[in-house]
Amino acid sequence: MTELAVTVIGHDRPGIVAEVTGALAALGANLTDSTMTRLRGHFAMTLICAGDLASAEVEAALRPLTADGRLLAEVRDIAPDADPAPTGEPYLLSVHGADRLGIVAAVTRVVAETGGNITDLSTRLVGPLYVLVAEVELGPSLADGLKERLAEVGVTLGVDVSLRRAEADLL
């Protein structure tokens, strides 16, 4: 069984997800993990698929979708992940405030320095409001220290920062 990472980016239009996943299903590729989003009119998708297939075979199946140059697709062989058990507990981190340079860099630096692992992150600029939402995995007893450091960063950046334990059914 082979595992492949497939990345597709380009101008958004209806049907991209259906076309890509349909091509993969036709090859017998099982989607195990995926993330898909639209960013200001651009589409981005990364997925992991498994099956008895070669990366060249998947590239050939996706070639008709990229022929007009509006989409780019990349396929890579990856080593099967043993899917290690989480090393901590899940938390939700959110940041809200006026947009300014360096918000993501400052907040993620503090998380990393505290020993947290960001497992998912998204940002949005809605008018003048900047919103960051992240899932963070924290080791035992790290949450209080991280909350204090994030509060300091929030004051420096002029944004509201919150960190709360995530409920398992929300992730």
MARTOR-371670 format. One record per atom (N, C-alpha, C): residue number from 1; atom name; x, y, z. Coordinates in pm, 1 decimal, always signed. Each point is the difference from the previous one (the first is absolute). Example, Ala and Ser with C-alpha at 12.3 -4.5 7.8 and 13.67 -1.06 7.14 Angstrom:
<atoms>
{atom 1,N,{+1319.0,-569.0,+780.0}}
{atom 1,CA,{-89.0,+119.0,+0.0}}
{atom 1,C,{+90.0,+120.0,+0.0}}
{atom 2,N,{-35.0,+105.0,-72.0}}
{atom 2,CA,{+82.0,+119.0,+6.0}}
{atom 2,C,{-77.0,+109.0,+73.0}}
</atoms>
This chain:
<atoms>
{atom 1,N,{+85.1,-117.8,+0.0}}
{atom 1,CA,{-85.1,+117.8,+0.0}}
{atom 1,C,{+89.2,+123.5,+0.0}}
{atom 2,N,{-26.4,+89.6,-92.1}}
{atom 2,CA,{+75.1,+123.6,-15.1}}
{atom 2,C,{-80.5,+115.3,+57.5}}
{atom 3,N,{+70.3,+96.3,+60.4}}
{atom 3,CA,{-65.9,+123.2,+42.7}}
{atom 3,C,{+59.0,+114.9,-79.9}}
{atom 4,N,{-89.7,+86.8,-48.2}}
{atom 4,CA,{+41.6,+114.3,-79.9}}
{atom 4,C,{-58.7,+127.4,+58.0}}
{atom 5,N,{+76.2,+108.3,-9.4}}
{atom 5,CA,{-50.8,+132.6,+31.6}}
{atom 5,C,{-29.4,+68.0,-132.7}}
{atom 6,N,{-120.6,+53.2,-13.3}}
{atom 6,CA,{-42.2,+67.7,-122.2}}
{atom 6,C,{-35.3,+143.4,+37.0}}
{atom 7,N,{+59.5,+95.7,-69.0}}
{atom 7,CA,{-29.3,+141.1,+21.2}}
{atom 7,C,{-52.7,+57.8,-130.7}}
{atom 8,N,{-111.1,+72.9,+9.1}}
{atom 8,CA,{-59.8,+64.5,-116.7}}
{atom 8,C,{-24.4,+145.5,+37.3}}
{atom 9,N,{+48.8,+91.3,-82.9}}
{atom 9,CA,{-22.8,+142.7,+22.5}}
{atom 9,C,{-36.3,+66.0,-132.1}}
{atom 10,N,{-69.1,+112.8,+8.3}}
{atom 10,CA,{-32.0,+74.2,-120.7}}
{atom 10,C,{-121.2,+87.1,+18.3}}
{atom 11,N,{-49.8,+53.7,-110.5}}
{atom 11,CA,{-119.4,+84.1,+2.5}}
{atom 11,C,{-119.8,-86.1,+35.7}}
{atom 12,N,{-81.7,+48.5,+92.1}}
{atom 12,CA,{-116.2,-76.3,+42.6}}
{atom 12,C,{-107.4,-1.5,-108.1}}
{atom 13,N,{-71.0,-110.1,-5.3}}
{atom 13,CA,{-117.3,-15.2,-85.3}}
{atom 13,C,{-78.7,-118.6,+53.4}}
{atom 14,N,{-128.6,-6.4,-27.2}}
{atom 14,CA,{-78.8,-114.0,+46.4}}
{atom 14,C,{+51.1,-131.2,-59.7}}
{atom 15,N,{+1.6,-103.9,+82.2}}
{atom 15,CA,{+30.5,-134.4,-48.7}}
{atom 15,C,{+141.4,-50.6,+20.1}}
{atom 16,N,{+90.2,+82.7,+49.9}}
{atom 16,CA,{+138.6,-45.9,+14.4}}
{atom 16,C,{+8.3,-119.8,+93.7}}
{atom 17,N,{-62.2,+10.1,+115.5}}
{atom 17,CA,{+7.3,-110.0,+97.6}}
{atom 17,C,{-58.3,-127.9,-60.4}}
{atom 18,N,{-113.6,+11.1,-64.9}}
{atom 18,CA,{-63.1,-117.7,-60.6}}
{atom 18,C,{+88.9,-61.8,-107.6}}
{atom 19,N,{+63.4,+84.1,-81.0}}
{atom 19,CA,{+84.6,-51.0,-108.0}}
{atom 19,C,{+125.8,-68.7,+54.0}}
{atom 20,N,{+65.1,+63.2,+95.8}}
{atom 20,CA,{+122.8,-58.5,+55.2}}
{atom 20,C,{-30.8,-129.1,+73.4}}
{atom 21,N,{-99.5,+3.4,+88.6}}
{atom 21,CA,{-31.0,-120.8,+76.7}}
{atom 21,C,{-58.2,-109.1,-88.8}}
{atom 22,N,{-71.8,+38.0,-105.0}}
{atom 22,CA,{-50.5,-99.3,-95.0}}
{atom 22,C,{+112.5,-69.9,-74.1}}
{atom 23,N,{+101.1,+77.0,-42.5}}
{atom 23,CA,{+115.9,-60.1,-67.8}}
{atom 23,C,{+73.1,-95.4,+93.7}}
{atom 24,N,{+12.1,+38.6,+125.2}}
{atom 24,CA,{+68.3,-86.2,+97.0}}
{atom 24,C,{-81.6,-125.5,+29.0}}
{atom 25,N,{-130.6,+14.9,+15.9}}
{atom 25,CA,{-85.3,-116.0,+25.9}}
{atom 25,C,{+4.9,-98.3,-116.7}}
{atom 26,N,{+5.5,+52.1,-122.2}}
{atom 26,CA,{+6.0,-86.5,-118.3}}
{atom 26,C,{+127.3,-84.8,-0.3}}
{atom 27,N,{+104.3,+50.0,+65.3}}
{atom 27,CA,{+125.4,-75.5,+9.6}}
{atom 27,C,{+0.5,-96.0,+118.8}}
{atom 28,N,{-102.1,+8.4,+84.4}}
{atom 28,CA,{-4.2,-82.9,+120.2}}
{atom 28,C,{+73.2,+62.1,+117.0}}
{atom 29,N,{+22.9,+130.0,-5.6}}
{atom 29,CA,{+68.8,+70.0,+109.0}}
{atom 29,C,{-100.1,+37.0,+108.3}}
{atom 30,N,{+30.0,-36.0,+122.7}}
{atom 30,CA,{-85.0,+30.5,+114.2}}
{atom 30,C,{+50.5,+126.5,+67.6}}
{atom 31,N,{-87.1,+100.2,+15.1}}
{atom 31,CA,{+38.9,+123.0,+68.9}}
{atom 31,C,{+3.4,-25.7,+149.7}}
{atom 32,N,{+113.5,+26.8,+61.9}}
{atom 32,CA,{+10.6,-21.8,+144.1}}
{atom 32,C,{-0.6,+130.9,+78.1}}
{atom 33,N,{+58.6,+105.4,-54.0}}
{atom 33,CA,{-0.1,+132.1,+62.4}}
{atom 33,C,{-6.7,+103.6,-110.6}}
{atom 34,N,{-71.3,+109.0,+26.4}}
{atom 34,CA,{-3.5,+106.4,-99.9}}
{atom 34,C,{-34.6,+132.4,+65.3}}
{atom 35,N,{+42.2,+104.7,-66.9}}
{atom 35,CA,{-39.1,+135.0,+36.9}}
{atom 35,C,{-17.8,+78.0,-128.9}}
{atom 36,N,{-107.1,+77.1,-5.2}}
{atom 36,CA,{-31.4,+74.7,-120.7}}
{atom 36,C,{-53.5,+136.2,+40.2}}
{atom 37,N,{+37.4,+102.8,-74.4}}
{atom 37,CA,{-49.6,+132.8,+31.2}}
{atom 37,C,{+5.3,+90.0,-122.2}}
{atom 38,N,{-68.0,+110.5,+9.9}}
{atom 38,CA,{+5.0,+103.0,-102.7}}
{atom 38,C,{+54.4,+125.4,+66.4}}
{atom 39,N,{+101.6,+57.1,-61.4}}
{atom 39,CA,{+64.2,+120.1,+52.0}}
{atom 39,C,{-8.0,+108.7,-105.4}}
{atom 40,N,{-88.5,+95.7,+21.3}}
{atom 40,CA,{-14.7,+114.0,-90.4}}
{atom 40,C,{-4.9,-41.0,-146.9}}
{atom 41,N,{-85.5,-95.3,-29.5}}
{atom 41,CA,{-18.8,-41.9,-138.1}}
{atom 41,C,{+97.6,-106.2,-48.1}}
{atom 42,N,{+88.9,-43.4,+87.7}}
{atom 42,CA,{+95.3,-105.4,-35.1}}
{atom 42,C,{-31.9,-123.9,+82.5}}
{atom 43,N,{+12.5,-113.7,-61.7}}
{atom 43,CA,{-30.3,-128.7,+60.5}}
{atom 43,C,{+130.1,-64.5,+46.7}}
{atom 44,N,{-4.0,-63.1,+115.6}}
{atom 44,CA,{+115.4,-75.3,+49.6}}
{atom 44,C,{-49.0,-127.6,+67.8}}
{atom 45,N,{+60.0,-111.4,-38.0}}
{atom 45,CA,{-37.8,-128.8,+58.4}}
{atom 45,C,{+125.2,-84.9,+16.8}}
{atom 46,N,{+9.2,-62.5,+114.1}}
{atom 46,CA,{+103.6,-99.6,+22.8}}
{atom 46,C,{-69.6,-122.9,+56.1}}
{atom 47,N,{+34.4,-114.6,-52.9}}
{atom 47,CA,{-60.4,-121.6,+51.7}}
{atom 47,C,{+100.1,-113.5,-0.4}}
{atom 48,N,{-28.1,-95.2,+84.5}}
{atom 48,CA,{+79.2,-122.8,+6.8}}
{atom 48,C,{-91.5,-111.7,-47.4}}
{atom 49,N,{+51.3,-79.4,-92.0}}
{atom 49,CA,{-78.0,-113.3,-47.7}}
{atom 49,C,{+85.8,-125.4,+5.6}}
{atom 50,N,{-67.3,-112.0,+9.9}}
{atom 50,CA,{+69.4,-128.1,+10.5}}
{atom 50,C,{-59.9,-97.9,-100.7}}
{atom 51,N,{+83.7,-88.1,-50.3}}
{atom 51,CA,{-46.8,-101.8,-93.0}}
{atom 51,C,{+117.0,-64.4,-71.6}}
{atom 52,N,{-32.7,-91.6,-86.8}}
{atom 52,CA,{+101.8,-65.2,-81.4}}
{atom 52,C,{+17.2,+81.6,-127.3}}
{atom 53,N,{+77.7,+108.8,+9.9}}
{atom 53,CA,{+17.6,+90.1,-112.7}}
{atom 53,C,{+135.6,+67.0,+8.3}}
{atom 54,N,{+41.3,+51.9,-113.8}}
{atom 54,CA,{+127.4,+70.4,-8.6}}
{atom 54,C,{-26.5,+148.6,-19.2}}
{atom 55,N,{+93.3,+82.8,+44.3}}
{atom 55,CA,{-18.1,+144.2,-13.1}}
{atom 55,C,{-14.4,+40.5,-147.2}}
{atom 56,N,{+72.4,-65.2,-90.5}}
{atom 56,CA,{-11.0,+32.4,-142.5}}
{atom 56,C,{-140.8,-29.0,-52.3}}
{atom 57,N,{-60.8,-103.9,+50.0}}
{atom 57,CA,{-136.3,-36.6,-39.4}}
{atom 57,C,{-100.3,+108.3,+44.9}}
{atom 58,N,{+18.1,+49.7,+121.7}}
{atom 58,CA,{-88.2,+105.6,+51.3}}
{atom 58,C,{+24.2,+129.7,-76.6}}
{atom 59,N,{+125.0,+33.3,-26.2}}
{atom 59,CA,{+31.1,+120.4,-78.3}}
{atom 59,C,{-67.1,-5.9,-136.8}}
{atom 60,N,{+4.3,-116.5,-64.1}}
{atom 60,CA,{-62.5,-15.8,-132.0}}
{atom 60,C,{-151.8,+16.4,+9.1}}
{atom 61,N,{-59.8,-50.3,+107.4}}
{atom 61,CA,{-145.3,+11.9,+15.6}}
{atom 61,C,{-42.6,+144.0,+25.6}}
{atom 62,N,{+86.0,+78.6,+62.8}}
{atom 62,CA,{-31.8,+140.3,+29.8}}
{atom 62,C,{+37.2,+94.7,-114.2}}
{atom 63,N,{+80.7,-46.8,-94.3}}
{atom 63,CA,{+46.8,+85.4,-109.3}}
{atom 63,C,{-113.5,+68.8,-77.2}}
{atom 64,N,{-110.2,-66.4,-31.6}}
{atom 64,CA,{-108.1,+70.4,-70.9}}
{atom 64,C,{-57.9,+118.0,+79.9}}
{atom 65,N,{+6.4,-7.3,+131.4}}
{atom 65,CA,{-52.4,+107.7,+84.0}}
{atom 65,C,{+92.6,+120.8,+2.4}}
{atom 66,N,{+125.7,-21.0,-34.8}}
{atom 66,CA,{+99.1,+108.4,+5.0}}
{atom 66,C,{+40.8,+47.9,-138.8}}
{atom 67,N,{-59.1,-57.5,-102.8}}
{atom 67,CA,{+41.5,+28.6,-138.6}}
{atom 67,C,{-15.4,+146.4,-38.6}}
{atom 68,N,{-101.8,+68.2,+52.2}}
{atom 68,CA,{-20.6,+140.1,-40.1}}
{atom 68,C,{+87.8,+97.3,+79.2}}
{atom 69,N,{+78.2,-51.2,+94.8}}
{atom 69,CA,{+92.0,+84.0,+76.4}}
{atom 69,C,{-62.7,+74.2,+116.7}}
{atom 70,N,{-129.7,-16.0,+20.8}}
{atom 70,CA,{-65.4,+69.4,+111.6}}
{atom 70,C,{+20.0,-72.1,+131.8}}
{atom 71,N,{+31.9,-128.9,-5.4}}
{atom 71,CA,{+28.1,-78.4,+120.3}}
{atom 71,C,{+138.7,-61.0,-10.9}}
{atom 72,N,{+65.2,-11.9,+112.7}}
{atom 72,CA,{+126.9,-71.7,+9.1}}
{atom 72,C,{-19.3,-115.6,+96.7}}
{atom 73,N,{+54.3,-114.9,-32.7}}
{atom 73,CA,{-9.8,-116.1,+88.4}}
{atom 73,C,{+138.9,-57.6,+20.4}}
{atom 74,N,{+26.8,-40.4,+121.8}}
{atom 74,CA,{+126.5,-65.1,+32.2}}
{atom 74,C,{-30.5,-125.9,+79.5}}
{atom 75,N,{+70.5,-106.3,-31.2}}
{atom 75,CA,{-20.0,-128.0,+66.7}}
{atom 75,C,{+134.7,-45.5,+54.9}}
{atom 76,N,{+1.6,-39.7,+125.2}}
{atom 76,CA,{+124.1,-47.9,+63.3}}
{atom 76,C,{-25.0,-128.9,+75.4}}
{atom 77,N,{+94.9,-90.4,-11.1}}
{atom 77,CA,{-3.4,-119.4,+83.8}}
{atom 77,C,{+35.8,+41.8,+141.5}}
{atom 78,N,{-70.7,-54.7,+96.5}}
{atom 78,CA,{+32.9,+28.1,+139.4}}
{atom 78,C,{+10.2,-131.1,+75.8}}
{atom 79,N,{+75.5,+1.9,+106.0}}
{atom 79,CA,{+11.8,-119.1,+83.9}}
{atom 79,C,{-126.2,-12.0,+83.8}}
{atom 80,N,{-50.0,-120.5,+14.1}}
{atom 80,CA,{-118.8,-17.5,+84.3}}
{atom 80,C,{+27.7,+52.3,+140.6}}
{atom 81,N,{-95.0,+73.8,+51.4}}
{atom 81,CA,{+11.7,+56.7,+134.2}}
{atom 81,C,{-57.5,-99.6,+98.8}}
{atom 82,N,{+73.0,-23.3,+104.2}}
{atom 82,CA,{-48.9,-90.9,+102.7}}
{atom 82,C,{-112.8,+63.8,+79.5}}
{atom 83,N,{-32.9,+125.7,-33.2}}
{atom 83,CA,{-103.7,+76.1,+68.4}}
{atom 83,C,{+20.7,-8.5,+150.4}}
{atom 84,N,{+110.7,+61.5,+46.4}}
{atom 84,CA,{+32.9,-10.0,+141.7}}
{atom 84,C,{-108.9,+59.7,+87.3}}
{atom 85,N,{-9.3,-54.1,+118.4}}
{atom 85,CA,{-97.8,+51.5,+95.2}}
{atom 85,C,{+35.4,+144.2,+33.0}}
{atom 86,N,{-101.6,+82.6,+20.9}}
{atom 86,CA,{+27.6,+139.2,+35.9}}
{atom 86,C,{+89.5,+7.9,+123.1}}
{atom 87,N,{+88.2,+98.3,-0.6}}
{atom 87,CA,{+90.8,+16.5,+113.8}}
{atom 87,C,{-55.1,+99.5,+100.2}}
{atom 88,N,{-119.5,+47.7,-25.2}}
{atom 88,CA,{-60.2,+96.6,+90.2}}
{atom 88,C,{-149.2,+2.8,-17.6}}
{atom 89,N,{-57.3,+108.2,+48.8}}
{atom 89,CA,{-143.5,+16.0,-6.2}}
{atom 89,C,{-35.1,+110.2,-99.4}}
{atom 90,N,{-117.9,-10.9,-63.1}}
{atom 90,CA,{-37.1,+99.1,-101.3}}
{atom 90,C,{-55.1,+129.0,+61.5}}
{atom 91,N,{+45.5,+112.0,-56.0}}
{atom 91,CA,{-46.8,+132.2,+39.5}}
{atom 91,C,{-36.7,+77.9,-124.9}}
{atom 92,N,{-89.7,+97.1,+17.1}}
{atom 92,CA,{-34.9,+91.4,-107.5}}
{atom 92,C,{+55.3,+137.6,+33.8}}
{atom 93,N,{+73.2,+55.7,-92.4}}
{atom 93,CA,{+60.9,+131.3,+14.7}}
{atom 93,C,{-69.3,+93.0,-98.2}}
{atom 94,N,{-42.5,+116.1,+47.8}}
{atom 94,CA,{-59.3,+96.9,-92.6}}
{atom 94,C,{+57.5,+137.7,+26.6}}
{atom 95,N,{+13.5,+74.3,-108.3}}
{atom 95,CA,{+51.6,+136.8,+4.3}}
{atom 95,C,{-94.2,+86.4,-82.7}}
{atom 96,N,{-41.0,+114.0,+56.3}}
{atom 96,CA,{-87.0,+94.8,-69.8}}
{atom 96,C,{+55.4,+139.2,+22.4}}
{atom 97,N,{+5.5,+78.6,-104.9}}
{atom 97,CA,{+43.0,+138.2,+16.6}}
{atom 97,C,{+26.5,+66.2,-132.7}}
{atom 98,N,{+44.4,+123.3,+9.4}}
{atom 98,CA,{+33.5,+74.3,-121.1}}
{atom 98,C,{+116.6,-68.1,-70.2}}
{atom 99,N,{-6.7,-2.2,-131.4}}
{atom 99,CA,{+106.9,-60.5,-78.7}}
{atom 99,C,{+129.1,+78.1,+16.8}}
{atom 100,N,{+108.2,-73.3,+14.6}}
{atom 100,CA,{+132.4,+61.1,+5.0}}
{atom 100,C,{+104.4,-106.2,-31.8}}
{atom 101,N,{+113.0,+44.9,-42.4}}
{atom 101,CA,{+109.1,-89.0,-37.9}}
{atom 101,C,{+49.9,-79.5,+120.9}}
{atom 102,N,{+19.7,-130.6,-17.2}}
{atom 102,CA,{+67.4,-82.1,+99.4}}
{atom 102,C,{-87.1,-73.9,+99.0}}
{atom 103,N,{-131.1,+5.4,-14.3}}
{atom 103,CA,{-86.1,-68.7,+96.7}}
{atom 103,C,{+27.4,-150.1,+0.6}}
{atom 104,N,{-5.5,-62.1,-116.7}}
{atom 104,CA,{+19.2,-145.6,-7.6}}
{atom 104,C,{+139.7,-37.3,+48.9}}
{atom 105,N,{+100.7,+73.5,-41.2}}
{atom 105,CA,{+138.0,-30.4,+40.7}}
{atom 105,C,{+15.5,+7.4,+151.3}}
{atom 106,N,{-52.4,+104.7,+61.4}}
{atom 106,CA,{+16.7,+17.8,+144.3}}
{atom 106,C,{-75.1,-106.6,+78.8}}
{atom 107,N,{-123.4,-26.6,-37.1}}
{atom 107,CA,{-81.6,-96.7,+73.9}}
{atom 107,C,{+56.3,-140.8,-16.0}}
{atom 108,N,{+34.8,-38.8,-120.9}}
{atom 108,CA,{+51.1,-136.2,-20.7}}
{atom 108,C,{+137.6,-19.2,+62.7}}
{atom 109,N,{+78.8,+106.0,+5.5}}
{atom 109,CA,{+130.2,-9.6,+67.1}}
{atom 109,C,{-18.0,-32.3,+148.1}}
{atom 110,N,{-94.1,+67.1,+65.1}}
{atom 110,CA,{-25.8,-24.6,+142.1}}
{atom 110,C,{-48.3,-143.5,+21.8}}
{atom 111,N,{-88.5,-47.0,-87.3}}
{atom 111,CA,{-47.6,-138.3,+11.9}}
{atom 111,C,{+117.9,-96.9,-11.1}}
{atom 112,N,{+85.3,+20.5,-99.4}}
{atom 112,CA,{+115.1,-89.5,-19.9}}
{atom 112,C,{+96.8,+6.1,+117.5}}
{atom 113,N,{+29.8,+119.5,+47.2}}
{atom 113,CA,{+93.6,+15.0,+112.3}}
{atom 113,C,{-53.5,-63.1,+128.1}}
{atom 114,N,{-131.3,-8.4,+12.5}}
{atom 114,CA,{-60.9,-61.2,+118.0}}
{atom 114,C,{-4.7,-152.2,-12.5}}
{atom 115,N,{+25.5,-51.8,-118.6}}
{atom 115,CA,{-3.5,-144.7,-21.0}}
{atom 115,C,{-130.2,-48.7,-59.4}}
{atom 116,N,{-85.5,+92.6,-44.5}}
{atom 116,CA,{-125.2,-38.8,-62.4}}
{atom 116,C,{+20.1,-34.0,-146.6}}
{atom 117,N,{-89.0,-82.9,-52.1}}
{atom 117,CA,{+4.3,-39.2,-140.6}}
{atom 117,C,{-128.8,+45.2,-67.0}}
{atom 118,N,{+11.0,+83.3,-101.9}}
{atom 118,CA,{-117.2,+45.7,-73.8}}
{atom 118,C,{-37.3,-109.1,-99.3}}
{atom 119,N,{-122.8,-51.2,+12.8}}
{atom 119,CA,{-44.5,-107.7,-87.8}}
{atom 119,C,{-92.7,+49.4,-109.9}}
{atom 120,N,{-52.9,+121.0,+13.8}}
{atom 120,CA,{-82.6,+59.9,-104.4}}
{atom 120,C,{-4.0,+149.7,+26.2}}
{atom 121,N,{+1.1,+79.9,-106.6}}
{atom 121,CA,{-1.8,+145.0,+16.1}}
{atom 121,C,{-66.1,+62.0,-121.0}}
{atom 122,N,{-87.2,+97.2,+25.3}}
{atom 122,CA,{-57.5,+76.7,-110.6}}
{atom 122,C,{-10.9,+145.2,+42.9}}
{atom 123,N,{+7.2,+88.3,-97.9}}
{atom 123,CA,{-12.7,+142.8,+25.1}}
{atom 123,C,{-96.3,+58.9,-101.2}}
{atom 124,N,{-60.9,+110.3,+38.1}}
{atom 124,CA,{-89.4,+73.2,-89.9}}
{atom 124,C,{+12.5,+148.2,+30.3}}
{atom 125,N,{-2.8,+76.8,-104.6}}
{atom 125,CA,{-7.2,+144.7,+12.4}}
{atom 125,C,{-140.2,+38.8,-44.9}}
{atom 126,N,{-79.0,+52.1,+93.6}}
{atom 126,CA,{-137.2,+40.3,-26.9}}
{atom 126,C,{-7.0,+150.3,+23.0}}
{atom 127,N,{+9.9,+74.6,-110.2}}
{atom 127,CA,{+10.2,+146.0,+14.0}}
{atom 127,C,{+128.1,+30.5,+76.4}}
{atom 128,N,{-9.5,+78.9,+105.2}}
{atom 128,CA,{+119.1,+31.0,+78.8}}
{atom 128,C,{+29.4,-104.3,+109.1}}
{atom 129,N,{-90.9,-97.8,+19.7}}
{atom 129,CA,{+14.4,-99.2,+107.0}}
{atom 129,C,{+79.9,-121.0,-48.6}}
{atom 130,N,{+104.0,-33.7,+75.0}}
{atom 130,CA,{+81.3,-117.0,-29.4}}
{atom 130,C,{-38.2,-108.7,+99.3}}
{atom 131,N,{-24.7,-120.8,-49.9}}
{atom 131,CA,{-40.0,-112.0,+84.4}}
{atom 131,C,{+93.8,-117.4,-26.7}}
{atom 132,N,{+52.7,-56.8,+106.4}}
{atom 132,CA,{+83.7,-119.7,-8.1}}
{atom 132,C,{-64.8,-103.5,+90.3}}
{atom 133,N,{-15.8,-121.6,-49.5}}
{atom 133,CA,{-50.6,-111.5,+78.8}}
{atom 133,C,{+95.0,-117.1,-21.9}}
{atom 134,N,{+45.0,-59.1,+109.9}}
{atom 134,CA,{+94.0,-111.8,-10.6}}
{atom 134,C,{-36.0,-109.5,+98.9}}
{atom 135,N,{+26.2,-122.2,-40.8}}
{atom 135,CA,{-5.3,-113.5,+91.6}}
{atom 135,C,{+143.3,-22.9,+45.9}}
{atom 136,N,{+17.7,-11.7,+130.1}}
{atom 136,CA,{+132.8,-13.1,+58.1}}
{atom 136,C,{+1.4,-120.2,+92.8}}
{atom 137,N,{+103.5,-80.3,-10.2}}
{atom 137,CA,{+18.9,-112.9,+89.9}}
{atom 137,C,{+102.2,+41.3,+105.4}}
{atom 138,N,{-40.1,-10.1,+126.2}}
{atom 138,CA,{+88.3,+42.2,+109.7}}
{atom 138,C,{+26.9,-114.9,+95.2}}
{atom 139,N,{+124.6,-13.0,+40.6}}
{atom 139,CA,{+37.4,-98.7,+99.6}}
{atom 139,C,{-58.2,+35.7,+135.2}}
{atom 140,N,{+6.1,-94.1,+91.5}}
{atom 140,CA,{-55.6,+22.4,+132.8}}
{atom 140,C,{+57.0,+127.2,+64.3}}
{atom 141,N,{-85.5,+75.1,+61.2}}
{atom 141,CA,{+31.5,+119.6,+79.3}}
{atom 141,C,{+63.6,+115.1,-78.0}}
{atom 142,N,{-13.6,+2.5,-132.1}}
{atom 142,CA,{+55.8,+110.6,-77.7}}
{atom 142,C,{-101.0,+111.7,-26.1}}
{atom 143,N,{-128.7,-28.7,+15.2}}
{atom 143,CA,{-104.0,+95.4,-38.4}}
{atom 143,C,{+9.2,+131.2,+77.3}}
{atom 144,N,{+18.8,-5.4,+130.7}}
{atom 144,CA,{+2.2,+123.9,+78.6}}
{atom 144,C,{+115.0,+90.8,-41.6}}
{atom 145,N,{+118.2,-56.7,-17.9}}
{atom 145,CA,{+115.1,+79.1,-43.4}}
{atom 145,C,{-21.3,+59.2,-138.2}}
{atom 146,N,{-61.4,-78.6,-89.4}}
{atom 146,CA,{-25.8,+50.1,-134.5}}
{atom 146,C,{-103.0,+112.3,+4.0}}
{atom 147,N,{-103.5,-14.9,+81.2}}
{atom 147,CA,{-101.2,+105.6,+11.1}}
{atom 147,C,{+63.7,+131.7,+43.0}}
{atom 148,N,{+89.8,-5.2,+96.4}}
{atom 148,CA,{+67.8,+121.5,+47.8}}
{atom 148,C,{+82.7,+64.0,-110.8}}
{atom 149,N,{+76.4,-80.8,-70.5}}
{atom 149,CA,{+84.3,+54.2,-107.7}}
{atom 149,C,{-83.6,+53.7,-115.2}}
{atom 150,N,{-110.4,-67.9,-32.4}}
{atom 150,CA,{-87.4,+47.6,-106.3}}
{atom 150,C,{-66.9,+132.2,+38.6}}
{atom 151,N,{-33.9,+14.5,+127.3}}
{atom 151,CA,{-59.4,+126.1,+46.6}}
{atom 151,C,{+98.7,+115.0,-19.6}}
{atom 152,N,{+126.4,-24.9,+29.4}}
{atom 152,CA,{+102.8,+102.6,-19.2}}
{atom 152,C,{+13.3,+37.0,-147.7}}
{atom 153,N,{+0.7,-101.3,-86.4}}
{atom 153,CA,{+10.3,+24.2,-143.9}}
{atom 153,C,{-123.1,+76.1,-48.6}}
{atom 154,N,{-117.1,-36.3,+52.7}}
{atom 154,CA,{-122.5,+67.7,-38.7}}
{atom 154,C,{+4.7,+148.8,+32.1}}
{atom 155,N,{+53.1,+33.3,+117.3}}
{atom 155,CA,{+12.7,+141.3,+37.6}}
{atom 155,C,{+96.7,+70.6,-94.7}}
{atom 156,N,{+111.9,-62.6,-27.8}}
{atom 156,CA,{+99.4,+59.0,-89.8}}
{atom 156,C,{-57.5,+24.3,-139.5}}
{atom 157,N,{-79.6,-94.8,-49.2}}
{atom 157,CA,{-56.8,+10.2,-135.2}}
{atom 157,C,{-131.4,+77.3,-4.3}}
{atom 158,N,{-61.0,+21.2,+116.0}}
{atom 158,CA,{-128.7,+67.6,+3.2}}
{atom 158,C,{-114.0,-87.6,-48.4}}
{atom 159,N,{+7.5,-130.3,+31.1}}
{atom 159,CA,{-103.5,-94.8,-40.6}}
{atom 159,C,{-47.8,-78.7,+120.8}}
{atom 160,N,{-120.3,-57.2,-12.2}}
{atom 160,CA,{-52.3,-88.1,+104.4}}
{atom 160,C,{+42.8,-142.5,-32.3}}
{atom 161,N,{+54.2,-68.9,+100.9}}
{atom 161,CA,{+46.2,-137.3,-18.3}}
{atom 161,C,{-68.1,-86.9,+104.6}}
{atom 162,N,{-52.1,-115.1,-43.1}}
{atom 162,CA,{-57.3,-93.7,+96.8}}
{atom 162,C,{+50.9,-140.7,-29.2}}
{atom 163,N,{+12.1,-77.2,+106.0}}
{atom 163,CA,{+42.1,-139.8,-9.8}}
{atom 163,C,{-91.7,-78.8,+91.6}}
{atom 164,N,{-65.4,-100.1,-56.1}}
{atom 164,CA,{-88.7,-81.9,+82.0}}
{atom 164,C,{+10.8,-146.2,-40.0}}
{atom 165,N,{-25.3,-84.1,+96.1}}
{atom 165,CA,{+2.8,-144.8,-23.5}}
{atom 165,C,{-106.3,-32.4,-103.7}}
{atom 166,N,{+34.4,-80.3,-96.7}}
{atom 166,CA,{-93.2,-40.9,-105.8}}
{atom 166,C,{-76.5,-123.6,+42.8}}
{atom 167,N,{-124.4,-0.9,-31.4}}
{atom 167,CA,{-80.7,-118.8,+22.4}}
{atom 167,C,{+28.2,-96.7,-114.2}}
{atom 168,N,{+14.6,-126.5,+28.9}}
{atom 168,CA,{+36.6,-98.5,-101.4}}
{atom 168,C,{-98.5,-2.5,-116.5}}
{atom 169,N,{-127.5,+21.8,+26.7}}
{atom 169,CA,{-98.5,-6.4,-108.4}}
{atom 169,C,{+2.1,+123.3,-89.8}}
{atom 170,N,{+74.1,+104.8,+38.0}}
{atom 170,CA,{+13.2,+118.6,-84.0}}
{atom 170,C,{+112.5,-14.3,-100.5}}
{atom 171,N,{+91.3,-91.2,+21.3}}
{atom 171,CA,{+113.0,-18.1,-90.5}}
{atom 171,C,{-32.3,-110.4,-92.5}}
</atoms>
